[in-house]
Amino acid sequence: MTEIITSVDFAALDFIQNNLRSGFADGLMKLFTMLGNGGMIWIVLGLVLCCFKKYRVCGIAVIVGLLLGLVISTLGIKNIVCRPRPFVQNPGVRLIIPPPSGYSFPSGHALSSFTAAFLLLMYRVKYVDIAALILACLIAFSRIYLYVHFPTDILGGAAVAAIIAAAVYYAAKRIARNRE
């Protein structure tokens, strides 16, 4: 089964490499991936939201969600699954960014981006929520485009993000109810 998934993953990666690559897109994808590095854009957004009383709970939820994602993914799932990155399995591909270290599944960029975006959607942070979801999709796609993650790494990151976002959101709601 894993061979079939890997085969489909490589077919998607190779399609992108052979049909979508261009100098302009290369630059854009490097920018999007850089925005997702270390989840920094989402950390900053969470901290900014904390500065406004109306959005403080959402900001705290984003920071907590990102921390949970770091622990669950980078320190947990990645070290259990130990999936090599695509460029390791296919060394013939020339990367246009420095090769990231660590394992491939799930994508940390996708996980952090979708965790923040899903929480912004749940808290209905007008306009920012849709913009964050679009940015999360672009950051996630950039990881596939740049050949540093498989499509299933992105899907895995998004799935874990959905679980984390839901857990944080409902835990925050429960805490708020208990305070009343």
Buried (B, 14 or more C-beta within 10 A) or exposed (E): EEEEEBEEBBEEBBEBBEEEEEEEEBEBBBEBBBBBEEBEBBBEBBEEBBEEEEBEBBBBBBBBBBBBBBEBBBEEBBEEEEBEBBBEBBEEBEBEBEEBEEBBBBBBBBBBBBBBBBBBBBBEBEEBBEEBBEBBBBBBBBBBBBBBBBBBBBBBBBBBBBBBBBEBBEEBEEEEEEEE
